[in-house]
Structure formats: C-alpha cells, structure tokens
Amino acid sequence: MSSEVAELPLSHKLWAWFETNRRQAVWGSALVVVLGLIIWFVVWQQGEKEVNASEALSKVSSTGATMPGAKPDASAYLKVAAAYPKSSAGARALLLAAGSYFVEGKYPEAKIQFERFAREHHDSPFMGQALLGIAASLDAQGKTNEALTAYKDLVEHHPGENVVPQAKFALARIYEAQGKVELSRTQYEDLNRADAYGSLGSEAGMRLEELLARNPQLLEKSNTTTNTGTFKLQKP
C-alpha cells in the first residue's frame, strides 16, 4: 500500500494527507486566516495613525496661514510628536519643535529636542538636520569646542548628508576664529571647489579671499607646493 501511495501525483498525496489529518488541516487553515486578519488590521491601523498624524501636523503648521502674524510654537509641535511617536509625521513634528526653539533663541531646549530626534529616529532621512541642529545649538551657546566636535562628527561620519556643506562652512568659521587659518582655508577651498556657483560656495570663495588677504603666508605656502598636486590658489 505504501508503494502505491508513493507513486500517486503530488495533488493526490496532499488530498490523502488532508483526508487523514482533516481536523489538523481545518485548524491550520483557520489559524492562517486569523493571522492574516491580524496583520491586515495592524497595517491598516498604522496607516490610519499616519494619516491622523499628518492631519494634526498640518493643522499646527497652518497656524500662520490662518492667523496673520502668528506662528506655531514648539509646544504645539511637541504635542503632535507625543501623540504620534511612531509616525513619520510625529518625527517631523519633533524636528520642527527643535527648530522653533532654535529660532526663538532657546538653544539648550533646541539641543535637547534635536538630540531626542537623533536618538528616537536614527533611521530618518532627516537625521543630518538633527545632527547639524545639535552642533548649531552648541555653537550658538558659545560652546565652541563642543560645537567643533559635533560639526566634525557630522562631516567625517555622515559624508552623504545634504547638510555637510553647512557643517564645513561652520568648521571653517570656527577654525578661522581660533587662528587655525590653514584648516580654515582647507574647508573654504573644498566648499568653493564643490559649489563654485552656489550661494554657499560663493560665500566660501569670498571668505577664502579675505582669509588669504589677511594671511599672505598661506598663499606663498600653497604656491610652493603646487608641484605635489596641492590645489593652487590665485592671489586675490
């Protein structure tokens, strides 16, 4: 008998198993249906939360449009972030709250929220903005060395972020203020070379010219090393 069953087509074998194990098959099918319904409900619920979060954020952001002269404060954004912590709209609300604090000059509060965003949403496409916000908040408080470290971390460990040029410009400015003119020159050169016709690249070019005018030894040193492939600077 066993040899006859082994020779049956696959569909017949499955049916034979089903007939033998009818009860287990019914329970198994029911379980698959239940799991499918649970998964569908979770996905649907997440979609609904995302829609609700987006609507809540939109209402807060539209305050300025409906009330001339008014603008959303950080607390309004934080309420959205607290209500929808796992949604992308909630993440954006948290970042906007940090930005609002920064604009209001509340730099310690801004830093706390930027750090919270980086901690809770480390996979977000806005991670670069949060890291730049942390560095800028330190910079604005006069914590220059800490800001320098934060800017360098962004440039060195997150080179693909679109805010890296702003971090490099900030580094150049800090280096210049600290008298580290060669390091400052390098940052300005990189920015000017990468974006010569953009606003930031143009500003870097002007700052570079001013830096060289005040420190002619930089130009002389650069010209003496052109044979090794160093970027050659033209005297302004």
URGI-V389988 format. One record per residue. N is the residue number from 1. RES is the residue in one small letter. PHI is phi in radians with two decimals (* if undefined). PSI is psi in whole degrees, -180 to 180 (* if undefined). OMEGA is omega in whole degrees, -180 to 180 (999 if undefined). Layout:
BEGIN
n->N res->RES phi->PHI psi->PSI omega->OMEGA
n->N res->RES phi->PHI psi->PSI omega->OMEGA
END
This chain:
BEGIN
n->1 res->m phi->* psi->-41 omega->-178
n->2 res->s phi->-1.11 psi->-37 omega->-180
n->3 res->s phi->-1.20 psi->-32 omega->179
n->4 res->e phi->-1.19 psi->-41 omega->179
n->5 res->v phi->-1.12 psi->-39 omega->-178
n->6 res->a phi->-1.11 psi->-25 omega->-177
n->7 res->e phi->-1.57 psi->-6 omega->-179
n->8 res->l phi->-1.22 psi->152 omega->174
n->9 res->p phi->-1.04 psi->160 omega->-177
n->10 res->l phi->-1.01 psi->-42 omega->-179
n->11 res->s phi->-1.06 psi->-37 omega->179
n->12 res->h phi->-1.22 psi->-38 omega->178
n->13 res->k phi->-1.09 psi->-43 omega->180
n->14 res->l phi->-1.12 psi->-42 omega->-180
n->15 res->w phi->-1.15 psi->-39 omega->178
n->16 res->a phi->-1.08 psi->-41 omega->178
n->17 res->w phi->-1.13 psi->-42 omega->-179
n->18 res->f phi->-1.08 psi->-42 omega->180
n->19 res->e phi->-1.12 psi->-37 omega->-179
n->20 res->t phi->-1.31 psi->-33 omega->-175
n->21 res->n phi->-2.11 psi->44 omega->-174
n->22 res->r phi->-0.97 psi->-45 omega->-176
n->23 res->r phi->-1.13 psi->-45 omega->180
n->24 res->q phi->-1.11 psi->-37 omega->-179
n->25 res->a phi->-1.14 psi->-42 omega->180
n->26 res->v phi->-1.11 psi->-46 omega->179
n->27 res->w phi->-1.11 psi->-40 omega->179
n->28 res->g phi->-1.10 psi->-43 omega->178
n->29 res->s phi->-1.10 psi->-42 omega->179
n->30 res->a phi->-1.10 psi->-39 omega->180
n->31 res->l phi->-1.13 psi->-41 omega->178
n->32 res->v phi->-1.07 psi->-42 omega->179
n->33 res->v phi->-1.10 psi->-45 omega->-180
n->34 res->v phi->-1.10 psi->-45 omega->179
n->35 res->l phi->-1.08 psi->-40 omega->178
n->36 res->g phi->-1.08 psi->-41 omega->179
n->37 res->l phi->-1.14 psi->-40 omega->179
n->38 res->i phi->-1.11 psi->-46 omega->180
n->39 res->i phi->-1.07 psi->-44 omega->180
n->40 res->w phi->-1.05 psi->-42 omega->-179
n->41 res->f phi->-1.12 psi->-42 omega->-180
n->42 res->v phi->-1.10 psi->-45 omega->179
n->43 res->v phi->-1.10 psi->-44 omega->179
n->44 res->w phi->-1.08 psi->-43 omega->-179
n->45 res->q phi->-1.11 psi->-41 omega->178
n->46 res->q phi->-1.11 psi->-39 omega->178
n->47 res->g phi->-1.11 psi->-41 omega->179
n->48 res->e phi->-1.12 psi->-42 omega->179
n->49 res->k phi->-1.10 psi->-39 omega->-180
n->50 res->e phi->-1.13 psi->-42 omega->178
n->51 res->v phi->-1.11 psi->-46 omega->180
n->52 res->n phi->-1.10 psi->-40 omega->179
n->53 res->a phi->-1.13 psi->-42 omega->180
n->54 res->s phi->-1.12 psi->-40 omega->178
n->55 res->e phi->-1.15 psi->-41 omega->179
n->56 res->a phi->-1.12 psi->-42 omega->179
n->57 res->l phi->-1.16 psi->-39 omega->179
n->58 res->s phi->-1.08 psi->-40 omega->179
n->59 res->k phi->-1.11 psi->-42 omega->180
n->60 res->v phi->-1.18 psi->-44 omega->-177
n->61 res->s phi->-1.18 psi->-26 omega->-178
n->62 res->s phi->-1.49 psi->6 omega->-179
n->63 res->t phi->-0.99 psi->-44 omega->-178
n->64 res->g phi->-1.13 psi->-30 omega->-179
n->65 res->a phi->-1.29 psi->-35 omega->-178
n->66 res->t phi->-1.55 psi->-23 omega->-180
n->67 res->m phi->-2.22 psi->96 omega->-178
n->68 res->p phi->-0.93 psi->132 omega->179
n->69 res->g phi->1.56 psi->-16 omega->-180
n->70 res->a phi->-1.61 psi->156 omega->176
n->71 res->k phi->-2.57 psi->148 omega->-178
n->72 res->p phi->-1.10 psi->140 omega->176
n->73 res->d phi->-1.69 psi->170 omega->-175
n->74 res->a phi->-1.06 psi->-37 omega->-177
n->75 res->s phi->-1.08 psi->-35 omega->179
n->76 res->a phi->-1.14 psi->-42 omega->178
n->77 res->y phi->-1.16 psi->-38 omega->-179
n->78 res->l phi->-1.13 psi->-32 omega->177
n->79 res->k phi->-1.13 psi->-41 omega->178
n->80 res->v phi->-1.14 psi->-43 omega->180
n->81 res->a phi->-1.08 psi->-38 omega->-180
n->82 res->a phi->-1.26 psi->-36 omega->-178
n->83 res->a phi->-1.30 psi->-30 omega->-177
n->84 res->y phi->-2.30 psi->65 omega->-173
n->85 res->p phi->-1.16 psi->-26 omega->-176
n->86 res->k phi->-1.71 psi->2 omega->-177
n->87 res->s phi->-1.67 psi->158 omega->178
n->88 res->s phi->-1.19 psi->-34 omega->177
n->89 res->a phi->-1.16 psi->-38 omega->177
n->90 res->g phi->-1.11 psi->-38 omega->178
n->91 res->a phi->-1.13 psi->-43 omega->178
n->92 res->r phi->-1.11 psi->-38 omega->179
n->93 res->a phi->-1.07 psi->-40 omega->179
n->94 res->l phi->-1.13 psi->-42 omega->179
n->95 res->l phi->-1.17 psi->-38 omega->178
n->96 res->l phi->-1.18 psi->-34 omega->176
n->97 res->a phi->-1.11 psi->-45 omega->178
n->98 res->a phi->-1.07 psi->-43 omega->178
n->99 res->g phi->-1.11 psi->-38 omega->179
n->100 res->s phi->-1.12 psi->-44 omega->177
n->101 res->y phi->-1.03 psi->-42 omega->-178
n->102 res->f phi->-1.10 psi->-47 omega->180
n->103 res->v phi->-1.07 psi->-34 omega->180
n->104 res->e phi->-1.36 psi->-3 omega->-180
n->105 res->g phi->1.44 psi->12 omega->179
n->106 res->k phi->-1.63 psi->72 omega->-171
n->107 res->y phi->-1.17 psi->-39 omega->177
n->108 res->p phi->-1.08 psi->-42 omega->179
n->109 res->e phi->-1.14 psi->-40 omega->178
n->110 res->a phi->-1.07 psi->-44 omega->-180
n->111 res->k phi->-1.06 psi->-41 omega->180
n->112 res->i phi->-1.05 psi->-44 omega->-178
n->113 res->q phi->-1.30 psi->-36 omega->175
n->114 res->f phi->-1.09 psi->-41 omega->178
n->115 res->e phi->-1.16 psi->-39 omega->178
n->116 res->r phi->-1.09 psi->-43 omega->179
n->117 res->f phi->-1.06 psi->-48 omega->-179
n->118 res->a phi->-1.07 psi->-33 omega->-179
n->119 res->r phi->-1.36 psi->-40 omega->-173
n->120 res->e phi->-1.61 psi->-20 omega->-177
n->121 res->h phi->-2.31 psi->51 omega->-174
n->122 res->h phi->-1.18 psi->-13 omega->177
n->123 res->d phi->-1.71 psi->5 omega->-177
n->124 res->s phi->-1.25 psi->146 omega->175
n->125 res->p phi->-1.19 psi->-9 omega->178
n->126 res->f phi->-1.73 psi->16 omega->-178
n->127 res->m phi->-1.03 psi->-40 omega->-180
n->128 res->g phi->-1.03 psi->-42 omega->179
n->129 res->q phi->-1.08 psi->-38 omega->179
n->130 res->a phi->-1.15 psi->-43 omega->-180
n->131 res->l phi->-1.14 psi->-40 omega->177
n->132 res->l phi->-1.14 psi->-37 omega->179
n->133 res->g phi->-1.11 psi->-40 omega->178
n->134 res->i phi->-1.08 psi->-48 omega->-179
n->135 res->a phi->-1.11 psi->-44 omega->-179
n->136 res->a phi->-1.15 psi->-35 omega->178
n->137 res->s phi->-1.15 psi->-41 omega->175
n->138 res->l phi->-1.14 psi->-42 omega->180
n->139 res->d phi->-1.06 psi->-46 omega->-178
n->140 res->a phi->-1.16 psi->-25 omega->178
n->141 res->q phi->-1.50 psi->0 omega->-180
n->142 res->g phi->1.43 psi->11 omega->178
n->143 res->k phi->-1.54 psi->71 omega->-168
n->144 res->t phi->-1.08 psi->-46 omega->-177
n->145 res->n phi->-1.13 psi->-41 omega->178
n->146 res->e phi->-1.17 psi->-39 omega->178
n->147 res->a phi->-1.13 psi->-41 omega->179
n->148 res->l phi->-1.03 psi->-45 omega->179
n->149 res->t phi->-1.09 psi->-41 omega->-179
n->150 res->a phi->-1.18 psi->-42 omega->177
n->151 res->y phi->-1.11 psi->-44 omega->-180
n->152 res->k phi->-1.10 psi->-40 omega->179
n->153 res->d phi->-1.07 psi->-41 omega->179
n->154 res->l phi->-1.12 psi->-46 omega->-178
n->155 res->v phi->-1.16 psi->-43 omega->-174
n->156 res->e phi->-1.43 psi->-35 omega->-174
n->157 res->h phi->-1.86 psi->-7 omega->178
n->158 res->h phi->-2.36 psi->55 omega->-173
n->159 res->p phi->-1.12 psi->-20 omega->-179
n->160 res->g phi->-1.49 psi->-6 omega->-179
n->161 res->e phi->-1.25 psi->143 omega->-176
n->162 res->n phi->-1.32 psi->-3 omega->179
n->163 res->v phi->-1.72 psi->3 omega->-179
n->164 res->v phi->-1.01 psi->-41 omega->177
n->165 res->p phi->-0.98 psi->-41 omega->178
n->166 res->q phi->-1.12 psi->-38 omega->178
n->167 res->a phi->-1.15 psi->-40 omega->178
n->168 res->k phi->-1.13 psi->-40 omega->179
n->169 res->f phi->-1.11 psi->-41 omega->178
n->170 res->a phi->-1.12 psi->-40 omega->177
n->171 res->l phi->-1.06 psi->-45 omega->180
n->172 res->a phi->-1.04 psi->-42 omega->180
n->173 res->r phi->-1.11 psi->-44 omega->-179
n->174 res->i phi->-1.18 psi->-44 omega->178
n->175 res->y phi->-1.03 psi->-42 omega->180
n->176 res->e phi->-1.10 psi->-43 omega->180
n->177 res->a phi->-1.14 psi->-30 omega->180
n->178 res->q phi->-1.49 psi->-1 omega->-180
n->179 res->g phi->1.44 psi->9 omega->178
n->180 res->k phi->-1.58 psi->70 omega->-169
n->181 res->v phi->-1.18 psi->-32 omega->179
n->182 res->e phi->-1.17 psi->-42 omega->177
n->183 res->l phi->-1.14 psi->-38 omega->178
n->184 res->s phi->-1.11 psi->-45 omega->180
n->185 res->r phi->-1.02 psi->-43 omega->-179
n->186 res->t phi->-1.03 psi->-44 omega->-180
n->187 res->q phi->-1.17 psi->-44 omega->179
n->188 res->y phi->-1.10 psi->-41 omega->179
n->189 res->e phi->-1.09 psi->-45 omega->-180
n->190 res->d phi->-1.04 psi->-44 omega->-179
n->191 res->l phi->-1.17 psi->-44 omega->-179
n->192 res->n phi->-1.16 psi->-38 omega->180
n->193 res->r phi->-1.21 psi->-40 omega->-176
n->194 res->a phi->-1.33 psi->-28 omega->-174
n->195 res->d phi->-2.54 psi->60 omega->-173
n->196 res->a phi->-1.06 psi->-31 omega->-175
n->197 res->y phi->-1.84 psi->0 omega->176
n->198 res->g phi->-1.48 psi->166 omega->-177
n->199 res->s phi->-1.11 psi->-44 omega->-179
n->200 res->l phi->-1.23 psi->-40 omega->178
n->201 res->g phi->-1.13 psi->-39 omega->178
n->202 res->s phi->-1.15 psi->-42 omega->178
n->203 res->e phi->-1.10 psi->-40 omega->178
n->204 res->a phi->-1.11 psi->-38 omega->178
n->205 res->g phi->-1.10 psi->-42 omega->179
n->206 res->m phi->-1.17 psi->-42 omega->177
n->207 res->r phi->-1.11 psi->-37 omega->179
n->208 res->l phi->-1.12 psi->-44 omega->178
n->209 res->e phi->-1.05 psi->-43 omega->179
n->210 res->e phi->-1.13 psi->-40 omega->179
n->211 res->l phi->-1.11 psi->-43 omega->180
n->212 res->l phi->-1.19 psi->-36 omega->179
n->213 res->a phi->-1.12 psi->-35 omega->180
n->214 res->r phi->-1.46 psi->-20 omega->-177
n->215 res->n phi->-2.32 psi->72 omega->-176
n->216 res->p phi->-1.05 psi->-21 omega->179
n->217 res->q phi->-1.10 psi->-26 omega->178
n->218 res->l phi->-1.16 psi->-41 omega->179
n->219 res->l phi->-1.17 psi->-41 omega->-180
n->220 res->e phi->-1.13 psi->-42 omega->-179
n->221 res->k phi->-1.16 psi->-39 omega->-180
n->222 res->s phi->-1.14 psi->-41 omega->-179
n->223 res->n phi->-1.18 psi->-30 omega->-179
n->224 res->t phi->-1.37 psi->-11 omega->-178
n->225 res->t phi->-1.98 psi->14 omega->-178
n->226 res->t phi->-1.16 psi->-27 omega->-180
n->227 res->n phi->-1.16 psi->-18 omega->180
n->228 res->t phi->-1.65 psi->6 omega->177
n->229 res->g phi->1.68 psi->7 omega->179
n->230 res->t phi->-1.19 psi->143 omega->179
n->231 res->f phi->-0.99 psi->123 omega->-178
n->232 res->k phi->-1.52 psi->126 omega->-180
n->233 res->l phi->-1.70 psi->141 omega->174
n->234 res->q phi->-1.65 psi->136 omega->-179
n->235 res->k phi->-1.11 psi->128 omega->-177
n->236 res->p phi->-1.19 psi->* omega->999
END
